[in-house]
Amino acid sequence: MTRPSAAPDTTGSGPAGRFGTGPAATSDQPAQGSGPLPGEDPRAINEARRGPTVPVAAGPAKHRAPVPEDDRFEQVLESLRKQIRDLRFADGLPGAEEGRVLQADVLAQLSDYVLPRVRRPDIPLLIAVAGSTGAGKSTLVNSLVGEQVTTTGVRRPTTNSPVLACNPADVDWFSEASFIPSLPRVRQQGLAMPGKDGMLVLAATEAMPPGVALLDTPDVDSAVAAHHEFAAKFLDAADLWVFVTTSSRYADARVWEFLQVARDRDTSMAVVLSRVPRKGRRRLLDHFGAMLEANGLGAAARFAIPETDQIRGERFTSNVADHIRGFLADVAGEAEQRDRVSRRTFIGVIDSFRTRVPELARQVETQIEAGRVMATAVDTAYADSRARIGSGLGDGSLLRGSLIARWQEVAASGELARSLRPRGRRTRRAGRVEQAERGQRVAALERAVRDAVEALVVSSCERASEEVESVWRGVPGGADLAARALDQPGTGLLVQQIRHEIGEWQRDIAEMTGEAGATKRSVARLVTFDRDIVTLILIIDLLGYERSSSGGGAHAAEPPGPSPQRLLKGLFGAQSLRSIGAKARENLIARINGLLDRERVPFDTALASAGIPSEDAAVQLYQATYNLEIAR
C-alpha cells in the first residue's frame, strides 16, 4: 500500500480514490467540519500517518517473544479448542446460558482467528468496519475502496449480509476452506448486490491492494439479534476494527459493549464518529473523547464525519474518508506494518484467554455444583429411605392396628397350637365351616402383613421423592428436571412391585423353614407343622413383636398373647432360629433395596440426560490455560 502524496480528492472518484493509492488530507489541513477530536492536534494525526496510532503493545505482558512457530503451540491450541468444543451444558441450570455464550465466543475466535494465523502467518490483514445502525458503514467502505462494493440505503438494517472486499489474488483465502468454514458465501458478480441473511458476499476488486481485506459487517445494535451476533463473529476474526457510530448513538450501551471487548482484548482499532452536527460540535466531541478515555480507549485513532457531508455514488465526497484511508494505508501498507497490527491483536486475543477460559471453567463448575447438589439430594433421600424402612421392619412399629388385630385373632383361635402337633397324635377333624373360618383368619393375617410392609415402603418412597423434588426445585432450572423425572408411572406400579416381592419373600421363608425342619431330626421325628402358618409366625417375630407395645416388652399395653419367638425356639432351636431370621431379613432388605433403586431411576436418568459437564471438565480447562501459557 503506497503512501498518498497529492492534494485531497474530495470526490472520491477516479484512480485517486482507490483504497491505499489515493491521496489523503494533509495533517495540518483537516477536512472541514472533521477536525481532530479532543486530545488530538494536527501533529498527532501526522504521527499516526507514519505508523499505527494505537501502540503495538501495552504493558510488559505484551512484550513477549514471538509466537512460537513449532507444532507444539498449534497442538496446545487444538487441544484447547477440542475441550471447549466438546463441552455440554444442561439447559436451564445455572451457568448454562453464560457458559454457552463464552463457549461460542472463545471457540469462534480460536477457529476463525487464532488457528488460521498460526497455520499461515501470511494471510491477508482483515479490517472490519463495524458499528451502529445508520452510521454510514457501507458508505465508508465504498469510499475507502473507491468503488461501490456494498449497498447502502435508508432501510435499516441495510447490511443483512456482510460484504468482504479484497484483491482478486486474496479471494481464495476467504473461501470456506480457510475463513469461517461454517459460513455460506457467494462471490459478487458485476454490480454490488446484497446477499441473503447469514451469507458472506466476497467482492474481489483491483481497487483493494493485495494483502488487505475490508469487511462491511452487520449492525452491532440491530433490532435483529442475529445481525449483531453475526457482527460479533466477524469482529472476532478481524485484525483491525474501524468502529463507526453516530453523534446520536455513541452513548448507547450496545456500542460500548463492543468497544470494551476491543479494549479487553487489546485489539487494534480506529473510531469514527459520523453525522456530527456543526452546532455544538466541540462539546459533543469533548464528551465522546472523555468517554473513550474513561473506558480505556484514549489511544484509539479517532475521526469525525460532519453531518453536512455529501454522498455521491454511495460514497462520501469530503476528504474525511481520505484521512481514514491514509491512516489505514500507513497501518496496513507494508508487510512489516501489517504484521505489527496483526501481532498486537493476536497477542491481545491470546492474553484474553487467561481470563476468558477460566471464566468458562467457572461456568462449568457452576453447572457441576448444581448437578452435585441434585445428585446428593437423590443419594441422601433414598439412603434415608433405606434407613427408615430398615428400622420400621424390626422395631415393632408395624405391629399395630389391623396387623396386630389379625395376629391376635389367629393366636386366640388355637391355630398356632394346631399347626404344631406331635406326630402320631390324632386331632379332631375340623368341619367345613371351621376350616373356612381358619383359612379366612390366616389369609387376613397374610394381607395385613403385606399391607403393613407395603405401606411402609410406599410412604418411605413417596417421602424420598418429595425430598428430592424440594431440593431440585430450589436449584434454578431444577424444577423442569424434577417435572421430567416425576412424569413417570406412580405408586400404582410400585404397589404391584411391592406385593410381588413380598409374595416371593414369603415363599422363600416357607422354603427356609421347611429345610430347617427337615434337617432338625427332633422336629422331623416328633412334630409336624403347617409351613404357611409358621412363616407368618416368623414374620411377626421379625417385625419386632418382642419390642412392640403388643408384645412382651415392659411397655405392653395389651395382653401379650402367645410369643412367636418362644414357639419358634421350641420348634427350631435358638441357633437355627437366628440363622433363619437373619437370612429372611436380608432377603427382604435386598428386595426392598432393589425397589428403591428402581424408584430413583427417573431422577438419575433425568440428571444423566440433562447434559451436565463431567466432574473433570473444569480441571481440564484450567490445565489447558496453563499449557497455553507454557507453550506461548
Number of C-alpha atoms within 10 A of each C-alpha: 20 16 20 21 13 12 13 21 20 19 19 29 18 11 14 21 26 23 31 28 23 27 27 30 24 21 19 13 9 19 23 13 18 22 22 19 20 17 12 14 14 15 11 15 21 15 13 19 24 14 20 24 22 21 14 20 19 12 6 7 10 15 12 10 7 9 14 12 12 11 12 13 20 20 14 19 24 15 16 22 20 12 16 23 14 10 17 19 23 24 18 17 22 23 22 20 15 14 23 18 13 19 24 14 15 23 19 20 22 23 20 21 21 20 18 19 17 19 13 10 13 13 16 24 21 24 25 25 28 30 33 23 21 23 24 23 29 28 23 27 29 27 32 28 28 25 23 20 29 29 18 23 13 7 8 13 18 19 26 22 22 27 30 25 29 29 20 16 14 19 19 15 12 19 18 13 10 14 16 20 13 9 11 13 20 14 15 21 11 8 11 16 16 20 20 15 14 16 17 26 26 24 28 21 17 15 20 26 23 17 20 24 23 27 28 30 27 32 32 24 21 22 12 13 11 16 23 21 16 20 24 21 18 25 26 24 21 25 23 26 24 24 22 26 24 21 20 14 18 19 14 12 11 16 20 15 12 19 21 15 15 21 17 15 19 24 28 31 26 23 22 22 25 25 18 22 16 13 8 9 15 15 11 18 19 14 14 18 19 16 16 19 14 10 13 14 22 16 15 20 23 23 21 26 28 21 15 13 18 12 15 13 14 21 25 25 19 25 26 28 32 32 25 26 29 30 26 26 29 23 26 29 22 15 15 11 16 25 19 20 24 24 22 24 24 24 23 22 23 20 18 16 18 15 12 18 21 18 19 24 22 18 23 31 22 20 27 24 16 22 26 15 14 25 18 14 21 23 15 15 21 24 15 16 23 20 13 14 21 18 14 18 23 20 16 21 17 24 27 15 10 17 20 20 16 21 24 18 16 20 18 13 13 11 17 19 13 14 16 17 16 16 13 9 8 8 9 7 8 10 9 9 9 11 12 12 13 18 14 13 20 20 14 19 24 21 16 21 24 20 19 18 20 20 15 19 26 18 14 21 24 15 16 25 22 14 16 24 22 15 17 24 16 12 16 13 17 23 18 16 25 22 15 15 19 16 10 11 10 11 14 9 10 19 16 11 16 21 16 12 20 19 13 15 17 21 15 17 25 21 15 19 24 17 12 19 21 13 12 14 11 12 19 16 12 12 17 17 21 15 19 19 20 22 21 20 20 23 21 24 22 20 22 21 26 22 19 23 20 22 24 18 13 10 11 14 12 10 11 16 13 16 16 21 18 12 17 17 14 11 23 19 14 14 10 17 19 13 12 18 19 12 15 22 19 11 17 20 16 12 18 21 18 12 17 21 13 12 21 19 13 19 23 18 13 17 21 14 11 17 15 24 21 16 15 11 19 24 16 15 22 18 14 21 21 12 16 22 15 10 17 18
